[in-house]
């Protein structure tokens, strides 16, 4: 894994990417509930890719310099999450997504065995940035992390066996 130095551009792009992933999760559920399998599959595929992109960037930041990252374990809805803070930007991450070799390198305020009980309010709104997803994805790609590389497949199947390309055109 190639380390990556976090700057404000990278972290803002990561923030936008994370927030859009949450929005896509909501959209996938709503589309599924109204019977729109195509939209649900597209949103779900992109959501998963954005979360994998976030994990990759955070892993590379920790690999660059773990002293830039602070952590705090939270108990949320019965699961343990690691709240990662880098230069004032916060991201929840399941600890297994880092793996113990990286979580052991992050200075944490508590242990996963004694997480803070935190009520979790899922905020999908983008409040700290007016950057578009496309701008964020291009900025991450300039740092060597292309979200299209984290799609499980470049296409999904939709209604009546329709094949839909889910890649972001700004990254092709």
C-alpha positions, 0 to 999 in steps of 0.5 A: 500500500502506497502511503498518502499524505493528507491535505485539506483537498484530499480530506474534503474530497474524502468527506464528500465521498463518504457523505454521498455514499450515505446518500446512495445507501438511502437512495438504494433502499428507497428505490428498492422499496418502490420496485426500481431494481435498476436504480437500487442496484446502481446506487448500491454498487456505487455506495459500496465502491465509495466506502471501499474508496474511503477505506483505501484512502484512510489506510494510506493516510495511516500508512503515511503517518499514524501520528496524524490520525486520532481514534476513538472507539464507539458502540453504535447500535451494538457494533464497534466503530472507530471514529477516525479524526485527521486534521479535524475531519471525522470518519467512522470506520469499522475497525476490521476495515483497517485490520489490526496492523493499522489500528494498532498504529492509531493512537486511540482514546479507548479500547475496542473492548470498552467503546464509548456508547454513542447515539448514532445520528446518520447524517447524509447531508454535506455540510462542510463542503460545496464540492460536487462528487465529481470534483471530489472523485477527480481530486482523489484520483489525482492522489492515486485513488480512482473510485472506479477501481473499487466497483465490484463490477463495472456494470449491474443488471437492471430491469428486464436484464438491462445492463447498466454501466455504473462507472463514474464517467469523470474517471474514465 
